Amino acid sequence: MDRKSPQIKAVFFDIDGTLVSFKTHTIPPATKAAVNRLRDNGIKVIIATGRAKKDLINLEDIVFDGYITCNGAYCIDYKGDVIARHPISKESMERLYVHLQEKPFSCTFQTETGNFINYADEAMLTLCKLVKVPLPDAVPLQEIIKQPIFQLDAFIDELREAELLRDVLTDCVGCRWHPIFIDFNSQECSKATGINHFADYFGISREETMAFGDGGNDISMLQHAGIGVAMGNAKAHVKAAANHVTSHVDDDGVVRALRRFGLITE
């Protein structure tokens, strides 16, 4: 059911499947124009993604007011200044190092200096093709974990996921937006906490925010924002978390919802 729209002062956008089409790997022209119109009207526009800062390569020339990256673990303003950082604990990373010696699997490590992998398997190559990002450099694991890790992308099934959360990454949360891999982050962060950081930064209330998303890692912010909008291409459980369901990313879903709530006109 739709809520009555408050005065929205900030809109948070997921990237893949929300702003950017999986089909074309681009932002639909009408969506791009709508986001630019929001900012021209004085509404803050902020990215909220599971991607790392390094992978914000498909946003074209749109100017955003901030970026929630790594599912809320690393938040930066439009100048690139850090607003919040929540790395995975050293204890969890040390346990993971031991675990991977015995039960190896392919994973990506997101850091402040870039993304790194231990090795690539077919699932990782599939994901890189799906979201059109380059394969990160392979680096010895003992070197990777010397620096803070803000997100671990593990290419494992749900049984291995449960094992890791129980025995290894015990102070982390896991979230999937695609069945072939899972994002692990510190329990201290989510896209919802990212909204809080930016609400404080811009001096606005949670009720004055709107969020758009399509994946499992968007559920926290869809439930937390003043208005949560799920894309038509979202799975049923994501749609159930939202206040409003719009059309598909390739059917100008963002534009239709912004018009529905009066944030832009025809």
Residue frames relative to the residue before (quaternion, step in Angstrom):
aa qw qx qy qz dx dy dz
M 1.0000 0.0000 0.0000 0.0000 0.00 0.00 0.00
D 0.4557 -0.6871 0.4959 0.2724 3.59 -0.96 0.85
R 0.3422 -0.6916 0.5899 0.2379 3.52 -1.16 0.66
K 0.5501 -0.5362 0.4970 0.4036 3.53 -1.27 0.27
S 0.4390 -0.7378 0.4507 0.2445 3.57 -0.74 1.03
P 0.2887 -0.7176 0.6006 0.2027 3.61 -0.85 0.93
Q 0.6317 -0.4650 0.4006 0.4735 3.58 -1.22 -0.22
I 0.2104 -0.8085 0.5405 0.0993 3.56 -0.27 1.25
K 0.1282 -0.8183 0.5592 0.0352 3.56 -0.81 1.04
A 0.7859 0.1241 -0.0876 0.5994 3.60 1.26 -0.23
V 0.1084 -0.7814 0.6129 0.0451 3.56 -1.00 0.88
F 0.2087 -0.7858 0.5782 0.0683 3.55 -0.86 1.10
F 0.1086 -0.8218 0.5593 0.0076 3.55 -0.82 1.06
D 0.3597 -0.6435 0.6348 0.2315 3.51 -1.05 0.88
I 0.4551 -0.6872 0.4895 0.2845 3.60 -1.22 0.40
D 0.8148 0.3102 -0.1629 0.4619 3.57 0.14 -1.33
G 0.8195 0.1619 -0.1600 0.5259 3.56 -0.65 1.15
T 0.7003 0.3973 -0.2563 0.5347 3.57 1.31 -0.03
L 0.7678 0.1936 -0.1078 0.6012 3.57 0.65 -1.11
V 0.7891 0.2906 -0.1154 0.5287 3.55 0.93 -0.98
S 0.4204 -0.7160 0.5123 0.2194 3.54 -0.91 1.00
F 0.4400 -0.6624 0.5365 0.2824 3.56 -1.05 0.80
K 0.6312 0.5629 -0.3205 0.4266 3.56 1.18 -0.57
T 0.8123 0.2533 -0.1095 0.5139 3.58 0.82 -1.01
H 0.3120 -0.7635 0.4887 0.2843 3.59 1.29 -0.44
T 0.6393 0.4745 -0.3359 0.5033 3.57 1.18 0.57
I 0.5163 -0.5912 0.5091 0.3531 3.54 -1.34 0.18
P 0.4701 -0.6703 0.4797 0.3157 3.62 -0.70 0.96
P 0.6012 -0.6180 0.3662 0.3500 3.62 -0.88 0.87
A 0.6677 0.4961 -0.3149 0.4570 3.60 0.92 -0.85
T 0.6251 0.5292 -0.3327 0.4675 3.59 1.09 -0.72
K 0.6382 0.5280 -0.3186 0.4609 3.56 0.95 -0.87
A 0.6638 0.4997 -0.3015 0.4678 3.58 0.91 -0.90
A 0.6550 0.5233 -0.3122 0.4470 3.58 1.00 -0.83
V 0.6479 0.5042 -0.3233 0.4706 3.60 0.96 -0.82
N 0.6515 0.5053 -0.3174 0.4684 3.58 0.95 -0.81
R 0.6356 0.5319 -0.3261 0.4546 3.58 1.06 -0.76
L 0.6034 0.5584 -0.3527 0.4470 3.59 1.04 -0.76
R 0.6992 0.4699 -0.2754 0.4631 3.55 0.82 -1.01
D 0.6155 0.5394 -0.3405 0.4628 3.58 1.06 -0.72
N 0.6946 0.4652 -0.2571 0.4848 3.57 1.17 -0.67
G 0.6107 -0.6058 0.3317 0.3875 3.58 1.26 0.23
I 0.5243 0.6067 -0.4238 0.4212 3.59 1.25 0.24
K 0.4350 -0.6955 0.5068 0.2649 3.57 -0.85 0.96
V 0.1129 -0.7730 0.6207 0.0666 3.56 -1.02 0.80
I 0.0315 -0.8263 0.5552 -0.0889 3.54 -0.62 1.23
I 0.3878 -0.7023 0.5530 0.2247 3.54 -1.00 0.89
A 0.0265 -0.7638 0.6448 0.0143 3.58 -1.13 0.74
T 0.1691 0.8315 -0.4886 0.2034 3.55 -0.06 1.32
G 0.4703 -0.6261 0.5332 0.3201 3.51 -1.33 0.27
R 0.5032 0.6461 -0.4228 0.3880 3.57 1.27 -0.15
A 0.4774 -0.6221 0.5351 0.3141 3.52 -1.29 0.41
K 0.6965 -0.4572 0.3471 0.4306 3.56 -1.27 0.33
K 0.6508 0.5471 -0.3086 0.4264 3.57 0.98 -0.90
D 0.7341 0.4448 -0.2244 0.4613 3.59 1.10 -0.66
L 0.4478 0.6560 -0.4783 0.3746 3.59 1.21 0.40
I 0.2588 0.8190 -0.4554 0.2343 3.53 0.68 1.20
N 0.7147 0.4436 -0.2466 0.4813 3.59 1.25 -0.02
L 0.4718 0.6874 -0.4259 0.3514 3.57 1.17 0.56
E 0.4122 -0.7470 0.4372 0.2846 3.53 1.36 0.25
D 0.7396 -0.4118 0.2782 0.4539 3.63 -0.93 -0.77
I 0.3408 0.7365 -0.5146 0.2767 3.60 1.18 0.45
V 0.2893 -0.7363 0.5873 0.1709 3.56 -1.00 0.87
F 0.1112 -0.7935 0.5971 0.0379 3.57 -0.75 1.08
D 0.4958 -0.6814 0.4666 0.2685 3.54 -1.22 0.57
G 0.7996 -0.0798 0.0485 0.5932 3.57 1.26 -0.16
Y 0.2502 -0.7689 0.5788 0.1059 3.51 -1.33 0.32
I 0.1620 -0.7102 0.6793 0.0885 3.52 -0.89 1.08
T 0.0143 0.8125 -0.5814 0.0404 3.60 -0.45 1.15
C 0.8010 0.2633 -0.2094 0.4951 3.56 -1.31 0.28
N 0.6273 -0.5812 0.3256 0.4034 3.57 0.99 0.91
G 0.7698 -0.3621 0.1798 0.4939 3.56 1.02 0.80
A 0.5445 0.6476 -0.3926 0.3606 3.59 1.24 -0.15
Y 0.7889 0.1449 -0.0626 0.5939 3.58 1.18 -0.50
C 0.0107 0.8211 -0.5654 0.0770 3.57 -0.30 1.30
I 0.0113 -0.8063 0.5901 -0.0400 3.56 -0.84 1.02
D 0.4502 -0.6692 0.5119 0.2958 3.57 -1.18 0.54
Y 0.7573 -0.4122 0.2555 0.4373 3.56 -1.29 0.03
K 0.6589 0.4932 -0.3070 0.4779 3.59 1.21 -0.43
G 0.5494 -0.6108 0.3948 0.4113 3.58 1.27 -0.27
D 0.4605 0.6677 -0.4561 0.3661 3.58 1.27 0.15
V 0.4703 -0.7033 0.4659 0.2593 3.56 -0.94 0.94
I 0.2292 -0.7656 0.5915 0.1072 3.55 -0.90 1.03
A 0.7906 -0.0788 0.0860 0.6011 3.59 1.01 -0.82
R 0.0108 -0.7806 0.6249 -0.0003 3.55 -1.15 0.70
H 0.0124 -0.7996 0.5981 -0.0523 3.57 -0.86 1.04
P 0.0720 -0.8259 0.5582 0.0350 3.62 0.19 1.19
I 0.5728 -0.5305 0.4898 0.3881 3.52 -1.33 0.33
S 0.5626 -0.6422 0.3978 0.3359 3.58 -0.93 0.85
K 0.5952 -0.5729 0.4335 0.3600 3.56 -1.19 0.60
E 0.6180 0.5621 -0.3452 0.4277 3.57 1.05 -0.76
S 0.6646 0.4896 -0.3029 0.4764 3.58 0.95 -0.85
M 0.6653 0.4994 -0.3114 0.4592 3.58 0.95 -0.82
E 0.6294 0.5197 -0.3360 0.4701 3.59 1.06 -0.65
R 0.6453 0.4959 -0.3211 0.4843 3.59 1.01 -0.76
L 0.6331 0.5299 -0.3311 0.4569 3.58 1.04 -0.75
Y 0.6104 0.5612 -0.3490 0.4366 3.58 0.99 -0.80
V 0.6694 0.4826 -0.2900 0.4846 3.57 0.93 -0.91
H 0.6515 0.5379 -0.3111 0.4353 3.57 0.92 -0.95
L 0.6934 0.4937 -0.2833 0.4418 3.58 0.91 -0.90
Q 0.5660 0.5675 -0.3939 0.4499 3.58 1.20 -0.32
E 0.7349 0.4133 -0.2131 0.4938 3.56 1.07 -0.79
K 0.8048 0.1111 -0.0106 0.5829 3.58 0.99 -0.89
P 0.0688 -0.8598 0.5043 0.0404 3.61 0.46 1.15
F 0.0845 0.7453 -0.6611 0.0214 3.52 -1.27 0.57
S 0.5854 -0.5991 0.4257 0.3424 3.54 -1.23 0.50
C 0.1321 0.7981 -0.5801 0.0956 3.55 -0.93 0.88
T 0.3209 -0.7127 0.5966 0.1817 3.51 -1.34 0.53
F 0.1950 -0.7705 0.6010 0.0843 3.54 -1.03 0.90
Q 0.1813 -0.7955 0.5713 0.0889 3.59 -0.66 1.10
T 0.0082 -0.8081 0.5851 -0.0674 3.55 -0.68 1.19
E 0.6715 -0.4794 0.3664 0.4302 3.56 -1.31 0.04
T 0.7240 0.4435 -0.2471 0.4669 3.58 1.08 -0.64
G 0.7615 -0.2872 0.1873 0.5501 3.59 1.25 -0.14
N 0.5210 -0.6074 0.4928 0.3417 3.54 -1.35 -0.12
F 0.0582 -0.7962 0.6022 -0.0040 3.55 -1.05 0.83
I 0.2000 -0.7684 0.5952 0.1235 3.57 -1.19 0.52
N 0.4680 -0.6241 0.5271 0.3372 3.54 -1.29 0.33
Y 0.7265 -0.2535 0.1408 0.6230 3.58 1.10 -0.78
A 0.4192 -0.7068 0.5140 0.2459 3.59 -1.22 0.42
D 0.1087 -0.7527 0.6439 0.0843 3.54 -1.07 0.81
E 0.7414 -0.4155 0.2667 0.4545 3.59 -1.25 0.02
A 0.6223 0.5474 -0.3479 0.4383 3.59 1.03 -0.73
M 0.6549 0.5029 -0.3151 0.4680 3.59 0.94 -0.83
L 0.6497 0.5102 -0.3167 0.4661 3.58 0.96 -0.82
T 0.6153 0.5455 -0.3348 0.4603 3.58 1.11 -0.72
L 0.6649 0.5005 -0.3061 0.4622 3.58 0.93 -0.89
C 0.6347 0.5342 -0.3363 0.4458 3.59 0.93 -0.86
K 0.6606 0.4929 -0.2989 0.4810 3.56 1.05 -0.77
L 0.6364 0.5582 -0.3251 0.4217 3.58 0.99 -0.88
V 0.7985 0.2660 -0.1291 0.5243 3.59 0.85 -0.97
K 0.3978 -0.7679 0.4325 0.2549 3.55 1.36 0.20
V 0.4252 0.6377 -0.5241 0.3713 3.55 0.63 1.21
P 0.5399 -0.6280 0.4383 0.3494 3.61 -1.06 0.60
L 0.5468 -0.5920 0.4724 0.3569 3.55 -1.18 0.55
P 0.4322 -0.7087 0.4872 0.2714 3.63 -0.74 0.99
D 0.6123 -0.5482 0.4256 0.3788 3.55 -1.29 0.36
A 0.3768 -0.6865 0.5736 0.2405 3.55 -1.14 0.73
V 0.0078 -0.7925 0.6055 -0.0729 3.54 -0.81 1.12
P 0.5773 -0.5800 0.4254 0.3864 3.63 -1.02 0.65
L 0.5626 -0.6546 0.3931 0.3171 3.53 -0.85 1.03
Q 0.6445 0.5383 -0.3368 0.4260 3.59 0.95 -0.78
E 0.6439 0.4924 -0.3207 0.4900 3.59 1.21 -0.46
I 0.6247 0.5614 -0.3413 0.4220 3.58 0.99 -0.84
I 0.7592 0.4287 -0.2301 0.4323 3.58 0.72 -1.05
K 0.4554 0.6592 -0.4688 0.3718 3.60 1.22 0.25
Q 0.7329 0.3513 -0.2150 0.5415 3.58 1.23 -0.42
P 0.6482 -0.5214 0.3645 0.4184 3.63 -1.18 0.38
I 0.2110 -0.7576 0.6097 0.0989 3.55 -1.02 0.93
F 0.2242 -0.8141 0.5261 0.1006 3.56 -0.58 1.15
Q 0.7956 -0.0150 -0.0047 0.6057 3.56 1.20 -0.44
L 0.1721 -0.7470 0.6354 0.0935 3.51 -1.15 0.78
D 0.1324 -0.7657 0.6257 0.0683 3.57 -0.78 1.04
A 0.0746 -0.8326 0.5485 -0.0208 3.57 -0.35 1.28
F 0.2695 -0.7717 0.5610 0.1310 3.56 -0.79 1.08
I 0.3401 0.7199 -0.4937 0.3497 3.49 0.36 1.42
D 0.5120 -0.6257 0.4813 0.3387 3.55 -1.28 0.26
E 0.7243 -0.4697 0.2892 0.4137 3.56 -1.29 0.12
L 0.5913 0.5567 -0.3773 0.4451 3.61 1.12 -0.48
R 0.6661 0.4726 -0.2964 0.4950 3.59 0.96 -0.86
E 0.5885 0.5762 -0.3548 0.4424 3.56 1.09 -0.71
A 0.6769 0.4906 -0.2917 0.4649 3.58 0.85 -0.96
E 0.6366 0.5328 -0.3223 0.4550 3.57 1.02 -0.80
L 0.6699 0.5036 -0.3037 0.4533 3.57 0.91 -0.89
L 0.6765 0.4883 -0.3041 0.4598 3.58 0.88 -0.88
R 0.6716 0.5041 -0.2934 0.4569 3.58 1.08 -0.70
D 0.8440 0.2564 -0.0709 0.4657 3.56 0.79 -1.06
V 0.7833 0.3484 -0.1530 0.4916 3.60 1.08 -0.62
L 0.7993 0.1865 -0.0769 0.5660 3.58 0.50 -1.18
T 0.0216 0.8919 -0.4509 0.0269 3.52 0.86 1.08
D 0.7281 0.3507 -0.2388 0.5384 3.61 1.21 -0.31
C 0.5515 0.5925 -0.3901 0.4388 3.55 1.20 0.63
V 0.2679 -0.6939 0.6282 0.2283 3.51 -1.40 0.10
G 0.2359 -0.7690 0.5781 0.1368 3.55 -1.18 0.59
C 0.0158 0.7983 -0.6010 0.0358 3.53 -1.06 0.76
R 0.1998 -0.7825 0.5818 0.0962 3.56 -0.98 0.89
W 0.0633 -0.7463 0.6545 0.1027 3.52 -1.17 0.66
H 0.7381 0.1791 -0.1693 0.6281 3.56 1.36 0.11
P 0.5473 -0.6817 0.3703 0.3141 3.63 -0.87 0.86
I 0.6579 0.5522 -0.3323 0.3896 3.64 1.09 -0.44
F 0.8075 0.1217 -0.0786 0.5718 3.60 1.18 -0.21
I 0.2425 -0.7547 0.5918 0.1460 3.53 -1.34 0.25
D 0.3530 -0.6920 0.5889 0.2231 3.55 -1.16 0.71
F 0.1000 -0.7550 0.6439 0.0724 3.56 -1.01 0.87
N 0.0352 0.7844 -0.6166 0.0563 3.55 -0.97 0.97
S 0.6543 -0.4718 0.4040 0.4313 3.53 -1.30 0.18
Q 0.5587 -0.6088 0.4541 0.3332 3.56 -1.13 0.67
E 0.5914 0.6106 -0.3533 0.3907 3.58 1.23 -0.39
C 0.8004 0.2988 -0.1337 0.5021 3.59 1.15 -0.35
S 0.0737 0.7309 -0.6771 0.0430 3.49 -1.43 0.41
K 0.6620 -0.4504 0.3681 0.4727 3.56 -1.21 -0.06
A 0.5920 0.5639 -0.3654 0.4449 3.61 1.16 -0.53
T 0.6647 0.4671 -0.3208 0.4868 3.61 0.91 -0.78
G 0.5819 0.5684 -0.3675 0.4508 3.57 1.16 -0.55
I 0.6119 0.5308 -0.3420 0.4763 3.58 1.03 -0.77
N 0.6514 0.5212 -0.3206 0.4486 3.59 0.92 -0.87
H 0.6403 0.5292 -0.3308 0.4478 3.58 0.93 -0.87
F 0.7221 0.4306 -0.2617 0.4739 3.58 0.86 -0.89
A 0.5769 0.5556 -0.3833 0.4600 3.60 1.11 -0.54
D 0.6559 0.4878 -0.3027 0.4902 3.58 0.98 -0.84
Y 0.6517 0.5422 -0.3091 0.4310 3.56 0.93 -0.94
F 0.7737 0.3362 -0.1759 0.5074 3.59 0.94 -0.88
G 0.4490 -0.7225 0.4312 0.3007 3.58 1.28 -0.02
I 0.5087 0.6091 -0.4443 0.4156 3.56 0.95 0.91
S 0.4961 -0.6498 0.4831 0.3135 3.56 -1.26 0.27
R 0.6462 -0.5096 0.3988 0.4047 3.55 -1.28 0.36
E 0.6417 0.5435 -0.3257 0.4321 3.58 1.03 -0.76
E 0.6756 0.4826 -0.2881 0.4771 3.58 1.22 -0.36
T 0.5978 0.5584 -0.3578 0.4503 3.57 1.25 0.40
M 0.1364 -0.7394 0.6522 0.0965 3.51 -1.33 0.50
A 0.0923 -0.8020 0.5890 0.0362 3.57 -1.06 0.74
F 0.1771 -0.7666 0.6122 0.0784 3.55 -1.13 0.82
G 0.2102 0.7881 -0.5630 0.1331 3.60 -0.92 0.83
D 0.2508 -0.7828 0.5541 0.1313 3.54 -1.32 0.27
G 0.7388 0.4385 -0.2257 0.4592 3.60 1.19 -0.34
G 0.7181 -0.4489 0.3179 0.4263 3.53 -1.32 0.16
N 0.6734 0.4906 -0.3050 0.4614 3.57 1.05 -0.67
D 0.6045 0.5452 -0.3580 0.4573 3.60 1.30 0.04
I 0.4753 0.7142 -0.4332 0.2764 3.59 1.19 -0.39
S 0.6495 0.5326 -0.3427 0.4208 3.62 0.84 -0.87
M 0.7236 0.4228 -0.2737 0.4720 3.61 0.86 -0.83
L 0.5930 0.5510 -0.3778 0.4494 3.61 1.10 -0.53
Q 0.6833 0.4681 -0.2755 0.4879 3.57 1.08 -0.75
H 0.7106 0.4957 -0.2465 0.4343 3.57 1.11 -0.74
A 0.6388 0.5541 -0.3363 0.4146 3.59 0.99 -0.78
G 0.6530 -0.4975 0.3859 0.4209 3.55 -1.24 0.35
I 0.7642 0.0169 -0.0085 0.6447 3.55 1.11 -0.78
G 0.1273 -0.7847 0.6044 0.0528 3.57 -0.79 1.06
V 0.0973 -0.8064 0.5832 0.0097 3.55 -0.78 1.09
A 0.1848 -0.7742 0.5986 0.0905 3.57 -0.74 1.09
M 0.4692 -0.6709 0.5002 0.2821 3.54 -1.06 0.79
G 0.6151 -0.5724 0.3988 0.3672 3.57 -1.17 0.51
N 0.6660 0.4925 -0.2900 0.4794 3.59 1.22 -0.48
A 0.4641 0.6795 -0.4445 0.3541 3.60 1.28 0.08
K 0.5445 -0.5839 0.4855 0.3561 3.55 -1.29 0.42
A 0.7023 -0.5056 0.3067 0.3964 3.56 -1.24 0.51
H 0.6837 0.4926 -0.3126 0.4384 3.61 0.89 -0.86
V 0.6128 0.5143 -0.3533 0.4848 3.60 1.18 -0.46
K 0.6366 0.5233 -0.3230 0.4653 3.58 0.96 -0.83
A 0.6453 0.5413 -0.3216 0.4326 3.57 1.01 -0.80
A 0.6576 0.5208 -0.3050 0.4510 3.60 1.19 -0.51
A 0.6617 0.5431 -0.2876 0.4296 3.57 1.25 -0.39
N 0.5043 -0.6230 0.5045 0.3210 3.53 -1.33 0.30
H 0.7934 0.0997 -0.0208 0.6002 3.55 1.20 -0.58
V 0.1863 -0.7571 0.6154 0.1152 3.56 -1.08 0.74
T 0.1833 -0.7921 0.5772 0.0762 3.54 -0.74 1.10
S 0.6778 -0.4808 0.3525 0.4303 3.58 -1.22 -0.24
H 0.7547 -0.4054 0.3002 0.4194 3.54 -1.41 0.07
V 0.6296 -0.5353 0.4051 0.3911 3.58 -1.19 0.55
D 0.7167 0.4288 -0.2498 0.4900 3.60 1.05 -0.73
D 0.6723 0.4170 -0.2910 0.5380 3.56 1.33 0.15
D 0.5877 -0.6302 0.3449 0.3722 3.57 1.10 0.84
G 0.1062 0.8462 -0.5141 0.0918 3.57 0.97 0.87
V 0.6370 0.5215 -0.3323 0.4603 3.58 0.98 -0.80
V 0.6618 0.5168 -0.3050 0.4493 3.57 0.87 -0.96
R 0.6664 0.5175 -0.3096 0.4384 3.58 0.86 -0.95
A 0.6837 0.4757 -0.2980 0.4663 3.60 0.93 -0.82
L 0.6305 0.5242 -0.3430 0.4583 3.60 0.97 -0.76
R 0.6463 0.4875 -0.3153 0.4952 3.58 1.07 -0.68
R 0.6236 0.5663 -0.3366 0.4210 3.58 0.97 -0.88
F 0.7691 0.3338 -0.1773 0.5154 3.58 1.00 -0.81
G 0.5725 -0.6742 0.3418 0.3176 3.56 1.24 0.42
L 0.4354 0.7116 -0.4604 0.3035 3.59 1.18 0.37
I 0.7540 0.0843 -0.1093 0.6422 3.56 1.27 -0.34
T 0.3599 -0.7067 0.5605 0.2383 3.56 -1.25 0.38
E 0.7258 -0.4197 0.3108 0.4478 3.55 -1.29 0.14
